[in-house]
Amino acid sequence: MLAEIFAHLSESKALAMGCWRADGKFTAANEAFLGLIDCSQEEVLTGKVGWPDLTPPEYAALDNVALQEIRSRGVCSPFEKEYVRKDGSRVPVLIVATAYSTETSDAGAFYVVDLSKRKKCSLDELAATTEIGAMTDRQRLICFLLSVGESEKHIAATLDVGLRTVENDKYHVAKQLTIPTAHVLIWAVENRQAILRAIENKSAIPNRFCGQTAGRLTL
């Protein structure tokens, strides 16, 4: 039954998975896993590339702990480490491995989650937070109002400033972000939550703004 389940799941292009042995060899690997580590099926199955080869030295201890867990209870706790690809680049991953059975604890199956997108998102969010922090309170409010569909004319009325002031702030935001002024709206929509957090942290939401757009503050 386990072999049938693995055979079915291994066809998935989204989930990287394979079979391992305690001596460091892989006995199976699907296309998603091969793409993740940038190796061929031949390299993996002939033993030219094993899981110790993919592991940077500083993560070797984590692999040993995982093996001990598998031998004692049949499965290891999910853990994060990195794989070294053929070109020397590294990819952050989350690994879960299990033994085939209680009688066979030195071989089993595993799956790997690519964390590089998560890391990239974290870096993008950090960059956005830094950019938002450099804006004035009014510029943050303007960006948030733009992100929820308010026109520049209505923003000017809401903030009790001239339309030219809104246009100038929008221009300076675009200059700071090094994007065209027309793209400020797109940037504001993509970073709405981060903008809102910055506004709330600074307690910079005018009372009239809260009253008119209270429902939108939870977007």
ABEGO torsion letter per residue (X at the ends): XAAAAAAAAAABAABBBBBBBAAGBBABBBAAAAAAAGBBAAAAAAGABBAAAABBAAAAAAAAAAAAAAAAAGBBBBBBBBBBBAAGBBBBBBBBBBBABAABAABEBBBBBBAAAAAAAAAAAAAAAAAAAABBAAAAAAAAAAAAGBBAAAAAAAAGBBAAAAAAAAAAAAAAAGBBAAAAAAAAAAAAAAAAAAAAAAGABBAAAAAAAAAAAAX
